[in-house]
Amino acid sequence: MLNELSRDPQKILLITDANVDIEVMIDAVKKSKINCGEIRTLFFGPENKEDFPELQLNIERHGPEGIEIPEEAYELISDANVLMVHFCPVSSRLIEAAKDLKLIMTNRGGVEHINVEAATSRNIPVVNCVRNADAVGEFVIGMMIDLTRDITLSHNFLHQGQWKRTYYNSSFQKTLCNSHVGLIGMGNIGCVLAKKLLGLGVHTIVYDSFVTKESLEKKGLNALEYTDDLDYLLSTSDIVSLHLRLVPATEKWFTIEQFRKMKKDAYFINSARGGILNYDDLRQALKEGLIAGAALDVFDREPIAEDDPLLQMENVLVASHLAGTTLDSIALSPYIVTRDVDEIIEKDIPDRIVNYRKITL
């Protein structure tokens, strides 16, 4: 499949940013099955991590086209065989400039920064990094328990000198293992989260129009309740959690229409992408009591405005885009993605290639 990468020396271009050490990238490709020839490097974006979130959000919202990258990249990639990036946009122009490109790797789970269609038109495989699936899965379960059992809420009241034993959800509060959890989106994170929920004995309902029940069963997820009826998932789940990619078709996809189909004592969680959700509709749903509460790790505007009504609601749990940011998930991501490429080279496993259904391998 990608065997030729291990035979002859390949010219490598690594484009890093403030979040991933270039020396780690270099070490990862050198230790991989890729036969490394000349390795070139380039830096993209602001030098400080603190200045990066605004650029990140812009890329996630608008994709790779129209985002400026160093002009040097177009020259460096002209004869490169392998490209690895973290967040640097891979536009159609950059792909067009890469006359000999055989593989694109990204140290991220999301591929909003890559023009996958342009890569596909050139028959170039794109491999993303499932670096943070476990981190996000653990975080989401933590949010589920915290939100439904009022842990942070109780903590805040205690700091205010109030010993409270009843809360807004006391009349319908129950344990996670007695709840029905609905997952929308069964990519890498959705599957990892589902496996963790099943391990905790939680009845888990899943919906993904691009995934079949048979493919999930092959991953050992036989105990899931699979449905192709989104309305059924919304109306029967006690907790609904989003795990979709942000693409044009999913932008502001979850609206008041979906909230109206949920149970009034159900909770909503978004740890995927801020752009998937219509946040004005979420505020309306909470204000009208269409749902019991929400837990949010991502927003349509980051950082969230200090006067946002969501910050004043006791039934809303918020975090500052932390779900996937464990020390190991980002710093070691180059090793994770090259490990996946090694498996593709050695075992001919295609499903780690984002566009494998649309290219000839």
C-alpha positions as CSV (number, residue, x, y, z in Angstrom):
1,M,0.0,0.0,0.0
2,L,2.6,2.6,1.1
3,N,5.4,0.1,0.9
4,E,7.4,2.3,-1.5
5,L,8.0,4.7,1.3
6,S,10.1,2.2,3.1
7,R,12.2,1.2,0.0
8,D,13.8,4.2,-1.5
9,P,15.0,7.4,0.4
10,Q,12.1,9.9,0.7
11,K,12.4,13.7,0.8
12,I,10.6,14.8,3.9
13,L,9.1,18.3,4.7
14,L,8.1,18.9,8.3
15,I,6.1,22.1,9.1
16,T,5.6,22.6,12.9
17,D,4.2,25.4,15.1
18,A,4.5,26.5,18.7
19,N,2.6,23.4,20.0
20,V,4.9,20.6,18.7
21,D,8.7,20.5,19.0
22,I,10.4,20.2,15.6
23,E,13.0,17.9,17.1
24,V,10.2,15.5,18.1
25,M,8.9,15.5,14.5
26,I,12.4,14.8,13.2
27,D,13.0,11.9,15.6
28,A,9.5,10.4,14.9
29,V,10.1,10.2,11.1
30,K,13.6,8.9,11.6
31,K,12.4,6.1,13.9
32,S,9.5,5.2,11.5
33,K,9.4,2.7,8.7
34,I,9.7,5.6,6.2
35,N,13.1,5.6,4.5
36,C,14.2,9.1,5.3
37,G,16.4,11.0,2.9
38,E,16.7,14.7,3.1
39,I,14.6,16.3,5.9
40,R,13.5,19.9,5.6
41,T,11.8,21.9,8.3
42,L,9.7,25.0,8.5
43,F,7.9,26.9,11.3
44,F,4.3,28.2,10.9
45,G,2.3,30.7,13.0
46,P,3.0,32.7,16.2
47,E,6.0,31.7,18.3
48,N,4.0,31.7,21.6
49,K,1.3,29.1,22.3
50,E,-0.8,31.8,24.0
51,D,-1.2,33.6,20.7
52,F,-2.2,30.4,18.8
53,P,-5.9,29.8,19.7
54,E,-7.2,32.7,17.6
55,L,-5.4,31.4,14.5
56,Q,-6.5,27.8,15.3
57,L,-10.2,28.9,15.5
58,N,-9.9,30.8,12.2
59,I,-8.5,27.7,10.5
60,E,-11.1,25.4,12.0
61,R,-13.9,27.7,10.9
62,H,-12.6,28.6,7.4
63,G,-10.4,25.7,6.4
64,P,-7.0,25.8,4.7
65,E,-7.8,28.1,1.8
66,G,-7.0,31.7,2.3
67,I,-4.8,31.3,5.4
68,E,-1.3,32.6,4.8
69,I,1.6,30.3,5.3
70,P,5.3,31.1,4.8
71,E,6.0,31.5,1.0
72,E,9.0,29.3,1.5
73,A,6.7,26.3,2.0
74,Y,5.8,26.2,-1.7
75,E,9.4,26.0,-2.7
76,L,10.3,23.4,-0.1
77,I,7.5,21.1,-1.0
78,S,8.1,21.2,-4.8
79,D,10.0,17.9,-4.7
80,A,9.0,16.5,-1.3
81,N,7.6,13.0,-1.1
82,V,6.2,13.1,2.5
83,L,4.7,16.1,4.3
84,M,4.0,16.2,8.0
85,V,2.3,19.2,9.6
86,H,0.6,20.0,12.9
87,F,-1.8,22.9,12.3
88,C,-0.2,24.4,9.2
89,P,-2.9,24.7,6.5
90,V,-2.4,22.4,3.5
91,S,-4.2,24.2,0.8
92,S,-4.9,23.2,-2.8
93,R,-2.1,25.6,-3.9
94,L,0.4,23.8,-1.6
95,I,-0.7,20.4,-2.8
96,E,-0.5,21.6,-6.4
97,A,3.1,22.8,-5.8
98,A,4.0,19.3,-4.5
99,K,4.8,17.5,-7.7
100,D,6.1,14.3,-6.1
101,L,4.0,14.0,-2.9
102,K,3.1,10.5,-1.8
103,L,1.8,11.1,1.8
104,I,0.4,13.8,4.0
105,M,0.5,13.3,7.8
106,T,-1.0,15.6,10.4
107,N,-0.3,15.5,14.1
108,R,-4.0,16.4,14.8
109,G,-7.2,14.3,14.9
110,G,-9.1,17.0,12.9
111,V,-8.3,17.6,9.2
112,E,-10.1,21.0,8.8
113,H,-6.7,22.5,8.0
114,I,-6.1,20.1,5.0
115,N,-7.8,20.3,1.7
116,V,-8.5,16.6,1.6
117,E,-10.4,16.9,-1.7
118,A,-7.3,18.3,-3.4
119,A,-5.2,15.5,-2.0
120,T,-7.7,12.9,-3.1
121,S,-7.7,14.4,-6.6
122,R,-4.0,13.7,-6.7
123,N,-4.4,10.3,-5.2
124,I,-2.4,11.3,-2.1
125,P,-3.3,9.5,1.2
126,V,-4.0,11.7,4.2
127,V,-3.2,10.2,7.6
128,N,-4.4,12.0,10.8
129,C,-3.4,11.4,14.4
130,V,-5.7,9.7,16.9
131,R,-3.6,11.3,19.6
132,N,-6.3,12.5,21.9
133,A,-9.1,10.0,21.6
134,D,-8.5,8.5,25.1
135,A,-7.9,12.0,26.6
136,V,-11.2,13.3,25.1
137,G,-13.1,10.1,26.0
138,E,-12.0,10.4,29.7
139,F,-12.8,14.1,29.7
140,V,-16.3,13.7,28.3
141,I,-17.1,11.0,30.9
142,G,-15.8,13.3,33.6
143,M,-18.1,16.1,32.2
144,M,-21.1,13.7,32.2
145,I,-20.6,12.7,35.8
146,D,-19.8,16.3,36.9
147,L,-22.8,17.8,35.1
148,T,-25.4,15.2,36.2
149,R,-24.1,14.8,39.8
150,D,-23.5,18.6,40.4
151,I,-19.9,18.2,41.5
152,T,-18.6,21.6,40.3
153,L,-21.9,23.2,41.3
154,S,-21.6,21.9,44.8
155,H,-18.0,22.9,45.0
156,N,-18.8,26.5,44.0
157,F,-21.6,26.8,46.5
158,L,-19.4,25.5,49.3
159,H,-16.8,28.2,48.4
160,Q,-19.6,30.7,48.9
161,G,-20.3,29.3,52.3
162,Q,-23.5,27.4,51.3
163,W,-24.1,23.8,52.2
164,K,-26.6,22.7,49.6
165,R,-28.2,19.3,49.4
166,T,-30.6,19.9,46.6
167,Y,-30.1,21.3,43.1
168,Y,-32.0,22.1,39.9
169,N,-31.8,18.4,38.9
170,S,-32.4,16.7,42.2
171,S,-35.8,15.4,41.2
172,F,-34.5,13.5,38.2
173,Q,-30.9,12.8,39.1
174,K,-29.6,9.3,38.5
175,T,-26.3,7.4,38.1
176,L,-24.5,7.2,34.8
177,C,-24.9,3.4,34.6
178,N,-28.7,3.9,34.7
179,S,-28.7,6.5,31.9
180,H,-29.0,6.2,28.2
181,V,-26.1,8.0,26.5
182,G,-26.5,9.0,22.8
183,L,-23.3,9.6,20.7
184,I,-23.6,11.5,17.5
185,G,-20.5,10.8,15.4
186,M,-18.5,7.5,15.5
187,G,-15.1,8.4,14.4
188,N,-12.0,7.7,16.5
189,I,-13.1,9.6,19.5
190,G,-16.7,8.4,19.3
191,C,-15.6,4.8,19.2
192,V,-13.1,5.2,22.1
193,L,-15.7,7.0,24.2
194,A,-18.3,4.3,23.4
195,K,-15.9,1.5,24.5
196,K,-15.3,3.3,27.8
197,L,-19.0,3.8,28.4
198,L,-19.8,0.2,27.7
199,G,-17.0,-0.8,30.2
200,L,-18.9,1.3,32.8
201,G,-22.1,-0.6,32.0
202,V,-23.8,2.4,30.3
203,H,-26.5,1.8,27.6
204,T,-25.0,3.6,24.6
205,I,-26.9,4.6,21.5
206,V,-24.9,5.7,18.5
207,Y,-25.7,7.5,15.2
208,D,-23.4,8.2,12.3
209,S,-24.6,8.3,8.7
210,F,-21.2,7.3,7.4
211,V,-20.7,4.3,9.7
212,T,-22.4,0.9,9.6
213,K,-23.3,-1.4,12.4
214,E,-21.1,-4.1,10.9
215,S,-18.0,-1.8,10.9
216,L,-18.6,-1.0,14.6
217,E,-19.0,-4.7,15.4
218,K,-15.6,-5.4,13.8
219,K,-14.1,-2.9,16.3
220,G,-15.6,-4.9,19.2
221,L,-18.5,-2.6,19.8
222,N,-21.2,-5.3,19.5
223,A,-23.0,-4.1,22.7
224,L,-23.9,-0.7,21.3
225,E,-27.4,0.2,20.2
226,Y,-26.9,1.4,16.6
227,T,-29.6,3.6,15.0
228,D,-29.9,5.3,11.7
229,D,-32.7,7.4,13.2
230,L,-31.3,10.6,14.7
231,D,-34.7,11.6,16.1
232,Y,-34.9,8.3,18.0
233,L,-31.5,8.9,19.6
234,L,-32.4,12.5,20.6
235,S,-35.8,11.5,22.1
236,T,-34.5,8.5,24.1
237,S,-31.1,9.6,25.4
238,D,-30.5,11.1,28.8
239,I,-27.3,12.6,27.6
240,V,-26.5,13.6,24.0
241,S,-22.8,14.1,23.1
242,L,-21.5,15.5,19.8
243,H,-18.4,13.9,18.1
244,L,-18.6,15.2,14.6
245,R,-16.0,16.9,12.4
246,L,-16.5,20.5,11.4
247,V,-17.1,20.6,7.6
248,P,-19.5,22.8,5.6
249,A,-22.3,20.2,6.0
250,T,-22.0,20.2,9.8
251,E,-21.5,24.0,10.4
252,K,-24.2,25.1,12.9
253,W,-25.8,21.8,12.2
254,F,-27.2,21.2,15.7
255,T,-30.0,23.8,16.2
256,I,-33.1,24.5,18.2
257,E,-34.9,21.8,16.0
258,Q,-32.7,19.1,17.5
259,F,-33.0,20.5,21.1
260,R,-36.8,20.4,20.8
261,K,-36.6,16.6,20.1
262,M,-34.6,16.0,23.3
263,K,-36.1,15.1,26.7
264,K,-36.6,18.0,29.0
265,D,-34.5,16.2,31.7
266,A,-31.7,15.4,29.2
267,Y,-28.3,16.9,29.0
268,F,-26.2,18.1,26.1
269,I,-22.4,17.9,25.7
270,N,-20.1,19.4,23.0
271,S,-16.4,18.6,23.1
272,A,-16.0,18.4,19.4
273,R,-16.0,21.7,17.5
274,G,-17.7,25.0,18.4
275,G,-18.8,25.5,14.9
276,I,-21.0,22.4,14.8
277,L,-23.5,23.9,17.3
278,N,-25.7,27.0,16.9
279,Y,-24.9,28.6,20.3
280,D,-27.7,31.1,20.1
281,D,-30.1,28.1,19.8
282,L,-28.4,26.4,22.8
283,R,-28.9,29.6,24.9
284,Q,-32.6,29.6,23.9
285,A,-33.0,25.9,24.6
286,L,-31.6,26.3,28.1
287,K,-33.6,29.5,28.7
288,E,-36.9,27.8,27.6
289,G,-36.1,24.6,29.6
290,L,-36.0,22.4,26.5
291,I,-33.1,20.5,28.1
292,A,-31.9,20.1,31.6
293,G,-28.3,21.4,31.2
294,A,-25.2,21.4,29.1
295,A,-21.4,20.8,29.3
296,L,-19.2,22.6,26.9
297,D,-15.5,22.5,26.1
298,V,-15.6,24.3,22.8
299,F,-17.3,27.5,21.7
300,D,-18.1,29.4,18.5
301,R,-15.9,32.2,19.8
302,E,-12.8,31.4,21.9
303,P,-12.2,32.6,24.5
304,I,-15.9,32.8,25.4
305,A,-17.0,36.4,26.2
306,E,-17.0,37.3,29.9
307,D,-20.6,38.4,29.7
308,D,-21.9,35.4,27.9
309,P,-25.2,34.2,29.5
310,L,-23.9,30.6,29.5
311,L,-21.4,31.6,32.2
312,Q,-24.3,32.7,34.5
313,M,-26.3,29.5,34.3
314,E,-25.9,27.0,37.1
315,N,-26.9,24.1,34.8
316,V,-24.1,24.8,32.4
317,L,-20.6,23.3,32.9
318,V,-17.8,25.0,30.9
319,A,-14.2,24.3,30.2
320,S,-11.6,26.2,28.2
321,H,-11.0,23.7,25.3
322,L,-9.2,21.3,27.5
323,A,-10.5,17.9,26.5
324,G,-7.6,16.8,24.3
325,T,-4.8,18.8,25.8
326,T,-3.0,16.3,28.0
327,L,0.8,16.5,28.0
328,D,1.3,13.3,26.1
329,S,-1.5,13.8,23.5
330,I,0.1,16.8,21.8
331,A,3.8,16.5,22.6
332,L,4.0,12.9,21.4
333,S,1.6,13.2,18.5
334,P,4.4,12.8,15.8
335,Y,5.2,9.4,17.2
336,I,1.6,8.4,17.2
337,V,0.9,9.3,13.6
338,T,4.1,7.7,12.3
339,R,3.2,4.5,14.3
340,D,0.0,4.4,12.3
341,V,1.8,4.9,9.1
342,D,4.2,2.0,10.1
343,E,1.1,-0.2,10.5
344,I,-0.2,0.8,7.1
345,I,3.2,0.0,5.6
346,E,3.6,-3.3,7.4
347,K,0.0,-4.6,7.6
348,D,-1.8,-2.9,4.7
349,I,-4.5,-1.5,7.1
350,P,-6.3,1.2,5.1
351,D,-8.8,2.6,7.5
352,R,-6.3,4.9,9.2
353,I,-6.1,6.8,5.9
354,V,-8.7,9.6,6.0
355,N,-9.5,9.4,2.3
356,Y,-8.8,5.7,1.6
357,R,-12.3,5.1,0.2
358,K,-11.7,7.6,-2.6
359,I,-8.2,6.9,-3.7
360,T,-6.4,4.0,-5.3
361,L,-4.0,2.3,-3.0
